Amino acid sequence: MPEIRPHQPPEPPKPPAAALVGSLAERPPYQKFAVAVKRSPIDGFGVFALEPVPRWHKIGEVRGESITIAEANRRAAQLERIMIVEISDKTAIDLARSTDPMRFTNHSCQPNGQLRITAGRIEFYALRAIEPGEEITVNYGETHHEGRLACQCGAAGCVGRL
């Protein structure tokens, strides 16, 4: 009889230290600005602007596996590193296997970007002008961590937990 084990997606692939999504030929049409994925002082890898991003402009999107909220809760309970975004009261997107660079967007209590759900798409917009070399961050808001994960953003007024 085969062994039944809980769903454990493989560790997401680690990008090269300076994975670039720069030229228009290298990036999908929904990635509007050039970014690089590299080590972050906040946590693990982060996504960094390679060109100026004007305030209120769309930076890009992220795509992943569509799952139910029940499945999202089940996965979140089993994993330490969670890359799941709820897009409705019935559906979530698991980004663990996504190849889109924006999946590496870290949380900050004083973010320079905003995550928006638009017609089922997970989009990222600049809250202010973002300079080349600057890490793009968003405020995650409520998370599946339910306050169990220490915030590492280092921002003044950091809430301390996710």
DSSP file (Angstrom, degrees, kcal/mol; ACC not computed):
  #  RESIDUE AA STRUCTURE BP1 BP2  ACC     N-H-->O    O-->H-N    N-H-->O    O-->H-N    TCO  KAPPA ALPHA  PHI   PSI    X-CA   Y-CA   Z-CA
    1    1 A M              0   0    0      0, 0.0     3,-0.1     0, 0.0     2,-0.0   0.000 360.0 360.0 360.0 131.0    0.0    0.0    0.0
    2    2 A P        -     0   0    0      0, 0.0     2,-0.3     0, 0.0     0, 0.0  -0.336 360.0-108.1 -68.0 147.5    1.5    3.4   -0.9
    3    3 A E        -     0   0    0      1,-0.0     2,-0.6    -2,-0.0     0, 0.0  -0.564  27.5-141.2 -73.9 134.8    2.4    5.8    1.8
    4    4 A I        +     0   0    0     -2,-0.3    -1,-0.0    -3,-0.1     0, 0.0  -0.886  26.2 176.6-101.6 120.0    0.0    8.7    2.1
    5    5 A R        -     0   0    0     -2,-0.6     3,-0.1     1,-0.0    -2,-0.0  -0.909  34.2-100.8-122.0 149.4    1.8   12.0    2.9
    6    6 A P        -     0   0    0      0, 0.0     2,-0.2     0, 0.0    -1,-0.0  -0.299  55.2 -82.9 -64.2 154.0    0.5   15.5    3.3
    7    7 A H        +     0   0    0      1,-0.1    71,-0.1     2,-0.0     0, 0.0  -0.402  53.2 172.9 -59.8 122.3    1.0   17.8    0.3
    8    8 A Q        -     0   0    0     -2,-0.2     3,-0.1    -3,-0.1    -1,-0.1  -0.832  20.8-149.2-131.9  93.5    4.5   19.3    0.6
    9    9 A P        -     0   0    0      0, 0.0    -2,-0.0     0, 0.0    88,-0.0  -0.303  33.5 -96.3 -61.2 149.0    5.4   21.3   -2.5
   10   10 A P        -     0   0    0      0, 0.0     0, 0.0     0, 0.0     0, 0.0  -0.234  51.4 -82.4 -61.9 155.4    9.1   21.2   -3.3
   11   11 A E        -     0   0    0      1,-0.1     3,-0.1    -3,-0.1    -3,-0.0  -0.338  57.9-102.4 -53.6 136.0   11.2   24.0   -2.0
   12   12 A P        -     0   0    0      0, 0.0    85,-0.1     0, 0.0    -1,-0.1  -0.345  45.3 -95.2 -61.9 145.1   10.9   26.8   -4.6
   13   13 A P        -     0   0    0      0, 0.0     0, 0.0     0, 0.0     0, 0.0  -0.338  36.7-123.0 -62.1 141.3   13.9   27.1   -6.8
   14   14 A K        -     0   0    0     -3,-0.1     3,-0.1     1,-0.0    -3,-0.0  -0.747  26.4-131.7 -85.9 125.7   16.4   29.6   -5.7
   15   15 A P        -     0   0    0      0, 0.0    -1,-0.0     0, 0.0     0, 0.0  -0.347  32.3 -89.3 -72.6 158.6   17.1   32.2   -8.3
   16   16 A P    >   -     0   0    0      0, 0.0     3,-1.7     0, 0.0    21,-0.1  -0.265  49.8 -96.0 -59.4 158.5   20.6   33.1   -9.3
   17   17 A A  T 3  S+     0   0    0      1,-0.3    22,-0.4    21,-0.1    19,-0.0   0.746 121.9  23.2 -53.2 -27.2   22.0   36.0   -7.2
   18   18 A A  T 3  S+     0   0    0     20,-0.1    -1,-0.3     2,-0.1     2,-0.3  -0.259  77.1 174.4-136.4  50.9   21.1   38.5   -9.8
   19   19 A A  E <   -A   37   0A   0     -3,-1.7    18,-2.7    18,-1.3     2,-0.4  -0.430  22.0-153.6 -60.3 121.2   18.3   36.9  -11.9
   20   20 A L  E     -A   36   0A   0     -2,-0.3    16,-0.2    16,-0.2     2,-0.2  -0.779  31.0-179.1-104.7 142.4   17.3   39.7  -14.3
   21   21 A V  E     +A   35   0A   0     14,-2.7    14,-1.4    -2,-0.4    29,-0.1  -0.662  47.2 125.5-128.9  73.1   14.0   40.3  -15.9
   22   22 A G        +     0   0    0     12,-0.2     5,-0.1    -2,-0.2    -1,-0.1   0.928  40.6  61.5-101.8 -69.9   15.1   43.4  -17.8
   23   23 A S  S >> S-     0   0    0      1,-0.1     3,-1.1     3,-0.1     4,-1.0  -0.204  80.3-116.5 -68.2 155.9   14.7   43.6  -21.5
   24   24 A L  T 34 S+     0   0    0      1,-0.3     3,-0.4     2,-0.2    -1,-0.1   0.823 116.2  58.1 -59.2 -31.5   11.3   43.5  -23.1
   25   25 A A  T 34 S+     0   0    0      1,-0.2    -1,-0.3     3,-0.0    -2,-0.0   0.777 107.2  48.2 -69.3 -26.2   12.3   40.2  -24.9
   26   26 A E  T <4 S+     0   0    0     -3,-1.1    -1,-0.2     2,-0.1    -2,-0.2   0.632 105.1  65.5 -89.4 -15.5   13.1   38.6  -21.5
   27   27 A R  S  < S-     0   0    0     -4,-1.0     7,-0.0    -3,-0.4    -6,-0.0  -0.829  81.9-112.7-117.5 147.8    9.9   39.5  -19.7
   28   28 A P    >   -     0   0    0      0, 0.0     3,-2.0     0, 0.0    -2,-0.1  -0.306  39.4-105.1 -68.3 160.3    6.2   38.6  -20.1
   29   29 A P  T 3  S+     0   0    0      0, 0.0    -2,-0.0     0, 0.0    -5,-0.0   0.737 119.1  59.9 -61.9 -22.4    3.9   41.5  -21.2
   30   30 A Y  T 3  S+     0   0    0      1,-0.1     2,-0.9     2,-0.0    31,-0.1   0.538  85.1  83.6 -84.7  -4.6    2.4   41.7  -17.7
   31   31 A Q    <   +     0   0    0     -3,-2.0    29,-0.3    29,-0.2    -1,-0.1  -0.841  60.6 177.9 -95.5  99.3    5.9   42.6  -16.2
   32   32 A K        +     0   0    0     27,-1.0     2,-0.3    -2,-0.9    28,-0.2   0.766  56.9  40.1 -80.7 -28.4    5.9   46.3  -17.0
   33   33 A F  S    S-     0   0    0     26,-1.7     2,-0.2    20,-0.0    20,-0.1  -0.922  88.6-102.8-125.5 149.3    9.2   47.3  -15.4
   34   34 A A        +     0   0    0     -2,-0.3    16,-2.7    18,-0.1    17,-0.7  -0.489  47.1 172.3 -70.5 133.2   12.6   45.7  -15.3
   35   35 A V  E     -AB  21  49A   0    -14,-1.4   -14,-2.7    14,-0.2     2,-0.4  -0.911  22.9-145.2-137.0 163.1   13.4   44.0  -12.0
   36   36 A A  E     -AB  20  48A   0     12,-2.4    12,-3.1    -2,-0.3     2,-0.6  -0.984  11.4-140.8-128.4 143.1   16.1   41.7  -10.5
   37   37 A V  E     +AB  19  47A   0    -18,-2.7   -18,-1.3    -2,-0.4     2,-0.3  -0.920  43.0 138.8-102.1 122.5   15.7   39.0   -7.9
   38   38 A K  E     - B   0  46A   0      8,-1.8     8,-2.8    -2,-0.6   -20,-0.1  -0.934  57.4 -52.9-152.7 174.4   18.5   38.9   -5.4
   39   39 A R  E     - B   0  45A   0    -22,-0.4     6,-0.3    -2,-0.3     5,-0.1  -0.225  55.2-148.1 -55.0 139.7   19.3   38.4   -1.7
   40   40 A S        -     0   0    0      4,-3.2     4,-0.1     1,-0.1    -1,-0.1  -0.890  20.1-142.6-114.6 141.4   17.2   40.8    0.4
   41   41 A P  S    S+     0   0    0      0, 0.0     3,-0.1     0, 0.0    -1,-0.1   0.660 104.8  54.9 -70.6 -14.0   18.2   42.4    3.8
   42   42 A I  S    S-     0   0    0      1,-0.2     2,-0.3     2,-0.1     3,-0.1   0.952 127.9 -32.6 -81.9 -56.5   14.5   41.8    4.8
   43   43 A D  S    S-     0   0    0      1,-0.1    -1,-0.2   110,-0.1   110,-0.0  -0.831  92.6 -49.4-169.3 125.8   14.1   38.0    4.1
   44   44 A G  S    S-     0   0    0     -2,-0.3    -4,-3.2    -3,-0.1     2,-0.3  -0.171 111.2  -3.5  52.3-120.7   15.6   35.5    1.7
   45   45 A F  E     -B   39   0A   0     -6,-0.3     2,-0.3    -3,-0.1    -6,-0.2  -0.729  67.8-174.1-101.7 154.8   15.3   36.9   -1.8
   46   46 A G  E     -B   38   0A   0     -8,-2.8    -8,-1.8    -2,-0.3     2,-0.5  -0.864  26.9-110.7-136.9 172.8   13.6   40.1   -2.8
   47   47 A V  E     -B   37   0A   0     89,-0.5    89,-3.1    57,-0.4     2,-0.4  -0.937  32.8-165.7-111.8 131.0   12.7   41.9   -6.0
   48   48 A F  E     -BC  36 135A   0    -12,-3.1   -12,-2.4    -2,-0.5    87,-0.2  -0.930  22.7-113.0-123.1 138.0   14.6   45.0   -6.9
   49   49 A A  E     -B   35   0A   0     85,-2.4    84,-3.6    -2,-0.4   -14,-0.2  -0.443  20.8-172.3 -67.7 136.4   13.8   47.7   -9.5
   50   50 A L  S    S+     0   0    0    -16,-2.7   -15,-0.2    82,-0.2    -1,-0.1   0.476  75.7  26.6-103.1  -8.7   16.3   48.0  -12.3
   51   51 A E  S    S-     0   0    0    -17,-0.7    -1,-0.1    80,-0.1    82,-0.1  -0.959 102.4 -76.2-145.8 161.1   14.7   51.1  -13.7
   52   52 A P        -     0   0    0      0, 0.0    79,-0.2     0, 0.0   -18,-0.1  -0.353  40.3-157.2 -61.4 138.0   12.7   54.0  -12.2
   53   53 A V  B     -D  130   0B   0     77,-2.6    77,-2.6   -20,-0.1     3,-0.1  -0.972  14.8-135.4-117.0 115.5    9.1   53.2  -11.5
   54   54 A P    >   -     0   0    0      0, 0.0     3,-1.7     0, 0.0    72,-0.3  -0.327  35.1 -84.4 -69.5 152.3    6.8   56.2  -11.4
   55   55 A R  T 3  S+     0   0    0      1,-0.2    72,-0.2    72,-0.1    74,-0.1  -0.238 111.7  11.9 -53.7 140.2    4.2   56.6   -8.6
   56   56 A W  T 3  S+     0   0    0     70,-2.8    -1,-0.2     1,-0.2     2,-0.2   0.377  95.0 131.4  70.9   1.1    0.9   54.7   -9.2
   57   57 A H    <   -     0   0    0     -3,-1.7    69,-2.3    71,-0.1     2,-0.3  -0.568  65.4-108.1 -83.6 147.3    2.2   52.8  -12.2
   58   58 A K  E     -E  125   0C   0     67,-0.2    67,-0.3    -2,-0.2     3,-0.1  -0.573  29.2-171.9 -71.1 129.9    1.8   49.0  -12.5
   59   59 A I  E     -     0   0C   0     65,-3.4   -26,-1.7     1,-0.4   -27,-1.0   0.878  52.5 -70.8 -88.9 -46.8    5.0   47.2  -11.9
   60   60 A G  E     -E  124   0C   0     64,-1.1    64,-2.7   -29,-0.3    -1,-0.4  -0.977  41.4-102.5 176.2-170.0    3.9   43.7  -12.8
   61   61 A E  E     -E  123   0C   0     -2,-0.3    41,-0.5    62,-0.2     2,-0.4  -0.804  16.2-141.4-132.1 171.8    1.9   40.6  -11.9
   62   62 A V  E     -E  122   0C   0     60,-1.7    60,-0.7    -2,-0.3     2,-0.3  -0.996  13.9-164.6-138.0 142.6    2.4   37.2  -10.5
   63   63 A R        +     0   0    0     -2,-0.4    37,-0.4    58,-0.1     2,-0.3  -0.892  19.3 142.0-125.4 155.8    0.7   34.0  -11.5
   64   64 A G        -     0   0    0     -2,-0.3     2,-0.4    34,-0.1    31,-0.2  -0.864  51.3 -35.9-165.5-161.7    0.5   30.6   -9.8
   65   65 A E  E     -G   94   0D   0     29,-2.3    29,-3.0    -2,-0.3     2,-0.4  -0.651  51.8-133.7 -82.4 125.6   -1.6   27.6   -9.1
   66   66 A S  E     +G   93   0D   0     -2,-0.4     2,-0.3    27,-0.2    27,-0.2  -0.676  37.5 164.1 -79.8 126.9   -5.3   28.3   -8.4
   67   67 A I  E     -G   92   0D   0     25,-3.0    25,-3.0    -2,-0.4     2,-0.1  -0.895  38.6 -95.5-137.5 165.4   -6.6   26.4   -5.3
   68   68 A T  E  >  -G   91   0D   0     -2,-0.3     4,-2.3    23,-0.2    23,-0.2  -0.383  34.7-114.3 -76.5 161.9   -9.5   26.5   -3.0
   69   69 A I  H  > S+     0   0    0     21,-1.2     4,-2.7     2,-0.2     5,-0.2   0.885 119.1  55.8 -62.6 -38.3   -9.4   28.5    0.3
   70   70 A A  H  > S+     0   0    0     20,-0.2     4,-2.1     1,-0.2    -1,-0.2   0.921 109.3  45.5 -60.2 -43.5   -9.7   25.2    2.2
   71   71 A E  H  > S+     0   0    0      2,-0.2     4,-2.8     1,-0.2     5,-0.2   0.884 110.8  53.9 -67.2 -38.1   -6.6   23.9    0.3
   72   72 A A  H  X S+     0   0    0     -4,-2.3     4,-2.7     1,-0.2    -2,-0.2   0.925 109.9  47.2 -60.8 -44.5   -4.8   27.2    1.0
   73   73 A N  H  X S+     0   0    0     -4,-2.7     4,-1.8     2,-0.2    -2,-0.2   0.894 112.0  50.7 -63.9 -39.6   -5.5   26.8    4.7
   74   74 A R  H  X S+     0   0    0     -4,-2.1     4,-0.7    -5,-0.2    -2,-0.2   0.937 113.9  43.8 -64.1 -46.5   -4.4   23.2    4.7
   75   75 A R  H >X S+     0   0    0     -4,-2.8     4,-1.2     1,-0.2     3,-1.0   0.916 111.4  54.0 -64.6 -42.8   -1.1   24.1    2.9
   76   76 A A  H 3< S+     0   0    0     -4,-2.7     3,-0.3     1,-0.3    -1,-0.2   0.848 104.2  55.7 -61.6 -34.5   -0.5   27.1    5.1
   77   77 A A  H 3< S+     0   0    0     -4,-1.8    -1,-0.3     1,-0.2    -2,-0.2   0.733 112.9  42.2 -69.8 -21.2   -0.8   24.9    8.2
   78   78 A Q  H << S+     0   0    0     -3,-1.0     2,-0.3    -4,-0.7    -1,-0.2   0.595 105.2  70.7-101.2 -13.3    1.9   22.6    7.0
   79   79 A L     <  -     0   0    0     -4,-1.2     3,-0.1    -3,-0.3   -71,-0.0  -0.823  54.0-159.9-114.4 145.2    4.5   25.1    5.6
   80   80 A E  S    S+     0   0    0     -2,-0.3     2,-0.7     1,-0.2    -1,-0.1   0.882  90.7  50.0 -81.9 -43.5    6.8   27.5    7.3
   81   81 A R  S    S-     0   0    0      2,-0.0     2,-0.5     0, 0.0    -1,-0.2  -0.874  78.3-169.0-100.9 115.7    7.3   29.7    4.1
   82   82 A I        +     0   0    0     -2,-0.7     2,-0.1    -3,-0.1    63,-0.1  -0.891  21.3 175.2-111.8 130.9    3.9   30.5    2.6
   83   83 A M        +     0   0    0     -2,-0.5    12,-4.0     2,-0.0     2,-0.4  -0.543  38.2 129.9-128.0  64.7    3.4   32.1   -0.8
   84   84 A I  E     -H   94   0D   0     10,-0.2     2,-0.5    11,-0.1    10,-0.2  -0.974  35.0-169.0-125.5 132.4   -0.4   32.1   -1.0
   85   85 A V  E     -H   93   0D   0      8,-2.6     8,-2.9    -2,-0.4     2,-0.5  -0.984  18.0-138.8-122.5 124.2   -2.6   35.0   -2.0
   86   86 A E  E     +H   92   0D   0     -2,-0.5     6,-0.3     6,-0.3     3,-0.1  -0.697  21.3 177.7 -79.5 127.0   -6.4   34.8   -1.5
   87   87 A I        -     0   0    0      4,-2.1     2,-0.3    -2,-0.5    33,-0.2   0.550  66.4  -2.8-108.0 -10.8   -8.1   36.4   -4.5
   88   88 A S  S    S-     0   0    0      3,-1.7    -1,-0.2    32,-0.1     0, 0.0  -0.926  85.2 -85.8-159.6-178.2  -11.8   35.8   -3.4
   89   89 A D  S    S+     0   0    0     -2,-0.3   -20,-0.1     1,-0.2     3,-0.1   0.554 129.0  31.5 -75.4  -4.9  -13.7   34.1   -0.7
   90   90 A K  S    S+     0   0    0      1,-0.2   -21,-1.2   -22,-0.1     2,-0.4   0.586 114.8  56.2-120.9 -19.2  -13.4   30.8   -2.6
   91   91 A T  E     +G   68   0D   0    -23,-0.2    -4,-2.1   -22,-0.1    -3,-1.7  -0.919  48.3 177.1-129.5 143.9  -10.1   30.9   -4.4
   92   92 A A  E     -GH  67  86D   0    -25,-3.0   -25,-3.0    -2,-0.4     2,-0.5  -0.919  23.5-132.2-133.4 162.0   -6.4   31.5   -3.6
   93   93 A I  E     -GH  66  85D   0     -8,-2.9    -8,-2.6    -2,-0.3     2,-0.6  -0.980  12.0-150.7-118.8 124.2   -3.3   31.4   -5.7
   94   94 A D  E     -GH  65  84D   0    -29,-3.0   -29,-2.3    -2,-0.5     3,-0.4  -0.852  10.5-173.7 -93.4 120.0   -0.3   29.4   -4.5
   95   95 A L    >   +     0   0    0    -12,-4.0     3,-1.5    -2,-0.6   -11,-0.1   0.327  51.8 109.8 -95.9   5.5    2.9   31.1   -5.8
   96   96 A A  T 3  S+     0   0    0    -13,-0.4    -1,-0.2     1,-0.3   -12,-0.1   0.811  90.1  31.0 -55.7 -33.8    5.3   28.4   -4.6
   97   97 A R  T 3  S+     0   0    0     -3,-0.4    -1,-0.3   -85,-0.1    -2,-0.1   0.340  91.0 125.3-107.8   6.4    6.1   27.2   -8.2
   98   98 A S    <   -     0   0    0     -3,-1.5   -34,-0.1     1,-0.1    -3,-0.1  -0.329  47.9-157.3 -65.3 146.5    5.6   30.5  -10.0
   99   99 A T        +     0   0    0    -36,-0.1    -1,-0.1     3,-0.0   -35,-0.1   0.360  57.3 115.9-102.0   2.7    8.4   31.7  -12.2
  100  100 A D    >   -     0   0    0    -37,-0.4     3,-1.6     1,-0.1     4,-0.2  -0.556  65.7-138.3 -75.0 133.2    7.3   35.3  -12.0
  101  101 A P  G >  S+     0   0    0      0, 0.0     3,-2.1     0, 0.0    -1,-0.1   0.810  96.4  70.8 -62.9 -29.7    9.9   37.6  -10.3
  102  102 A M  G >  S+     0   0    0    -41,-0.5     3,-1.8     1,-0.3   -40,-0.1   0.653  78.2  79.8 -65.2 -12.6    7.2   39.5   -8.3
  103  103 A R  G <  S+     0   0    0     -3,-1.6    -1,-0.3     1,-0.3    -8,-0.1   0.712  85.4  62.2 -65.2 -17.4    6.6   36.4   -6.2
  104  104 A F  G <  S+     0   0    0     -3,-2.1     2,-0.4    -4,-0.2   -57,-0.4   0.273  72.2 132.5 -90.2  11.3    9.7   37.4   -4.3
  105  105 A T    <   -     0   0    0     -3,-1.8    32,-0.2   -59,-0.2     2,-0.1  -0.501  47.9-146.2 -66.6 121.4    8.1   40.7   -3.1
  106  106 A N  E     -i  137   0E   0     30,-0.8    32,-1.9    -2,-0.4     2,-0.2  -0.451  13.7-104.3 -87.9 161.4    8.8   41.0    0.6
  107  107 A H  E     +i  138   0E   0     30,-0.2     2,-0.3    -2,-0.1    32,-0.2  -0.555  35.6 177.2 -80.3 145.8    6.6   42.6    3.3
  108  108 A S        -     0   0    0     30,-1.7    32,-0.0    -2,-0.2    29,-0.0  -0.977  34.0-141.5-144.4 143.4    7.3   46.0    4.8
  109  109 A C  S    S+     0   0    0     -2,-0.3    30,-0.1     1,-0.3    -1,-0.0   0.643 111.0  39.2 -74.8 -14.4    5.2   47.9    7.3
  110  110 A Q  S    S-     0   0    0     28,-0.1    -1,-0.3    -3,-0.0    46,-0.1  -0.638  93.0-177.0-128.4  73.2    6.2   51.0    5.2
  111  111 A P        -     0   0    0      0, 0.0    27,-0.2     0, 0.0    25,-0.1  -0.226  32.9-153.8 -75.3 159.3    5.9   49.7    1.7
  112  112 A N  S    S+     0   0    0     25,-0.5    15,-2.8    23,-0.1    16,-1.1   0.416  82.0  45.8-103.8  -3.5    6.7   51.4   -1.6
  113  113 A G  E     -F  126   0C   0     24,-1.9    26,-0.5    13,-0.3     2,-0.4  -0.829  68.8-141.0-132.8 171.2    4.3   49.2   -3.5
  114  114 A Q  E     -F  125   0C   0     11,-2.6    11,-2.5    -2,-0.3     2,-0.5  -0.999  10.8-139.1-137.1 137.2    0.8   47.8   -3.2
  115  115 A L  E     -F  124   0C   0     -2,-0.4     2,-0.4    24,-0.3     9,-0.2  -0.837  27.2-176.4 -92.9 129.5   -0.6   44.4   -4.1
  116  116 A R  E     -F  123   0C   0      7,-3.0     7,-3.1    -2,-0.5     2,-0.6  -0.971  23.9-141.0-127.6 143.6   -4.1   44.6   -5.8
  117  117 A I  E     +F  122   0C   0     -2,-0.4     2,-0.5     5,-0.2     5,-0.2  -0.926  28.1 175.7-100.3 117.1   -6.4   41.9   -6.9
  118  118 A T  E >   -F  121   0C   0      3,-2.4     3,-2.0    -2,-0.6    -2,-0.0  -0.960  68.2 -26.7-129.0 112.5   -8.0   42.9  -10.2
  119  119 A A  T 3  S-     0   0    0     -2,-0.5    -1,-0.1     1,-0.3     3,-0.1   0.877 127.3 -48.2  51.5  42.2  -10.3   40.5  -12.1
  120  120 A G  T 3  S+     0   0    0      1,-0.3     2,-0.3   -33,-0.2    -1,-0.3   0.462 114.5 120.0  81.2   1.1   -8.6   37.6  -10.4
  121  121 A R  E <   - F   0 118C   0     -3,-2.0    -3,-2.4   -34,-0.1     2,-0.8  -0.776  61.8-134.6-100.0 144.8   -5.1   38.8  -11.2
  122  122 A I  E     +EF  62 117C   0    -60,-0.7   -60,-1.7    -2,-0.3     2,-0.3  -0.876  36.1 178.7 -98.6 108.6   -2.4   39.6   -8.6
  123  123 A E  E     -EF  61 116C   0     -7,-3.1    -7,-3.0    -2,-0.8     2,-0.4  -0.801  21.7-146.0-116.8 153.3   -0.9   43.0   -9.6
  124  124 A F  E     -EF  60 115C   0    -64,-2.7   -65,-3.4    -2,-0.3   -64,-1.1  -0.974  17.0-176.2-121.6 131.3    1.7   45.2   -8.0
  125  125 A Y  E     -EF  58 114C   0    -11,-2.5   -11,-2.6    -2,-0.4     2,-0.4  -0.923  29.8-111.0-126.1 149.9    1.6   49.0   -8.2
  126  126 A A  E     - F   0 113C   0    -69,-2.3   -70,-2.8    -2,-0.3   -13,-0.3  -0.678  17.6-165.8 -79.9 126.6    4.1   51.7   -7.0
  127  127 A L  S    S+     0   0    0    -15,-2.8     2,-0.3    -2,-0.4   -14,-0.2   0.702  80.3   0.3 -80.9 -21.6    2.8   53.7   -4.1
  128  128 A R  S    S-     0   0    0    -16,-1.1    -1,-0.1   -74,-0.1     2,-0.1  -0.912 106.0 -60.3-151.7 172.5    5.5   56.3   -4.7
  129  129 A A        -     0   0    0     -2,-0.3     2,-0.5   -74,-0.1    -2,-0.1  -0.420  51.8-152.4 -61.5 134.4    8.4   56.7   -7.1
  130  130 A I  B     -D   53   0B   0    -77,-2.6   -77,-2.6    -2,-0.1     3,-0.1  -0.954   7.0-143.4-115.0 128.2   10.8   53.7   -6.8
  131  131 A E    >   -     0   0    0     -2,-0.5     3,-2.0   -79,-0.2   -82,-0.3  -0.526  32.1 -86.2 -89.8 154.2   14.4   54.2   -7.7
  132  132 A P  T 3  S+     0   0    0      0, 0.0   -82,-0.2     0, 0.0    -1,-0.1  -0.336 116.9  25.6 -56.4 137.3   16.7   51.7   -9.5
  133  133 A G  T 3  S+     0   0    0    -84,-3.6     2,-0.3     1,-0.3   -83,-0.1   0.216  92.4 126.0  91.6 -13.8   18.3   49.3   -6.9
  134  134 A E    <   -     0   0    0     -3,-2.0   -85,-2.4   -85,-0.1    -1,-0.3  -0.585  64.8-118.0 -81.0 136.7   15.4   49.8   -4.4
  135  135 A E  B     -C   48   0A   0     -2,-0.3     2,-0.5   -87,-0.2   -87,-0.3  -0.560  24.6-130.5 -72.6 134.4   13.7   46.7   -3.1
  136  136 A I        +     0   0    0    -89,-3.1   -30,-0.8    -2,-0.3   -89,-0.5  -0.762  35.7 175.6 -87.2 125.9   10.0   46.6   -4.0
  137  137 A T  E     -i  106   0E   0     -2,-0.5   -24,-1.9   -32,-0.2   -25,-0.5  -0.909  15.9-168.5-131.3 156.6    7.9   45.9   -0.9
  138  138 A V  E     -i  107   0E   0    -32,-1.9   -30,-1.7    -2,-0.3     2,-0.7  -0.931  32.9-108.4-135.4 161.2    4.2   45.6   -0.1
  139  139 A N        -     0   0    0    -26,-0.5   -24,-0.3    -2,-0.3   -30,-0.1  -0.853  25.6-155.5 -89.5 117.0    2.2   45.4    3.1
  140  140 A Y        -     0   0    0     -2,-0.7    -1,-0.1     1,-0.2     2,-0.1   0.737  20.3-166.3 -66.2 -22.6    0.9   41.8    3.2
  141  141 A G        +     0   0    0     -3,-0.1    -1,-0.2     2,-0.0     2,-0.1  -0.459  59.9  10.1  67.8-144.1   -2.0   42.7    5.5
  142  142 A E  S    S-     0   0    0     -2,-0.1     2,-0.3     4,-0.1    20,-0.0  -0.447  81.7-174.7 -66.6 138.0   -3.7   39.7    7.0
  143  143 A T    >   -     0   0    0     19,-0.3     3,-1.1    -2,-0.1   -58,-0.1  -0.836  42.7-110.8-130.4 168.4   -1.7   36.5    6.4
  144  144 A H  T 3  S+     0   0    0     -2,-0.3    -2,-0.1     1,-0.2    -1,-0.0   0.571 110.7  75.9 -71.8  -9.2   -2.0   32.8    7.0
  145  145 A H  T >  S-     0   0    0     17,-0.4     3,-1.8   -63,-0.1    -1,-0.2   0.754  85.6-155.9 -72.9 -23.6    0.8   33.3    9.6
  146  146 A E  T <   -     0   0    0     -3,-1.1    -2,-0.1    16,-0.5    -4,-0.1   0.853  67.8 -49.2  50.5  43.5   -1.8   34.7   11.9
  147  147 A G  T 3  S+     0   0    0     15,-0.5    -1,-0.3     2,-0.1    -3,-0.0   0.521 115.4 110.6  80.2   5.9    0.7   36.7   13.9
  148  148 A R    <   +     0   0    0     -3,-1.8     2,-0.5    14,-0.2    -2,-0.1   0.600  61.0  76.0 -87.9 -11.4    3.1   33.8   14.4
  149  149 A L  S    S-     0   0    0      0, 0.0    13,-3.3     0, 0.0     2,-0.2  -0.876  81.4-125.3-108.3 128.7    5.9   35.1   12.1
  150  150 A A  B     -J  161   0F   0     -2,-0.5    11,-0.3    11,-0.2     2,-0.3  -0.495  25.3-123.5 -69.4 134.0    8.2   37.9   13.2
  151  151 A C        -     0   0    0      9,-2.0     3,-0.1    -2,-0.2    -1,-0.1  -0.612  25.4-175.2 -76.0 136.9    8.3   40.9   10.8
  152  152 A Q        +     0   0    0     -2,-0.3    -1,-0.1   -45,-0.1    -2,-0.0   0.121  48.3 112.2-118.8  18.9   11.8   41.6    9.6
  153  153 A C        -     0   0    0      1,-0.1    -1,-0.1     2,-0.1  -110,-0.1   0.818  63.4-148.8 -68.8 -30.2   11.2   44.7    7.6
  154  154 A G        +     0   0    0      1,-0.2    -1,-0.1    -3,-0.1     2,-0.1   0.565  41.7 150.0  75.2   7.9   13.1   47.0   10.0
  155  155 A A    >   -     0   0    0      1,-0.1     3,-1.7     2,-0.1    -1,-0.2  -0.401  58.6 -96.8 -73.7 149.3   10.8   50.0    9.2
  156  156 A A  T 3  S+     0   0    0      1,-0.3    -1,-0.1    -2,-0.1     0, 0.0  -0.455 115.7  21.9 -59.2 134.6   10.1   52.7   11.7
  157  157 A G  T 3  S+     0   0    0      1,-0.2    -1,-0.3    -2,-0.1    -2,-0.1   0.688  86.5 177.0  76.9  18.4    6.8   51.8   13.4
  158  158 A C    <   -     0   0    0     -3,-1.7    -1,-0.2     1,-0.2    -2,-0.0  -0.289  31.7-138.4 -55.6 136.9    7.1   48.1   12.4
  159  159 A V        -     0   0    0      2,-0.1    -1,-0.2     1,-0.1    -2,-0.0   0.659  29.1-135.9 -76.6 -15.1    4.1   46.1   13.8
  160  160 A G        +     0   0    0    -10,-0.0    -9,-2.0     2,-0.0     2,-0.3   0.056  69.9  57.3  92.3 -27.2    6.5   43.3   14.7
  161  161 A R  B      J  150   0F   0    -11,-0.3   -11,-0.2     1,-0.1   -13,-0.1  -0.975 360.0 360.0-141.6 151.4    4.5   40.3   13.6
  162  162 A L              0   0    0    -13,-3.3   -15,-0.5    -2,-0.3   -16,-0.5   0.321 360.0 360.0-113.3 360.0    2.8   38.9   10.4
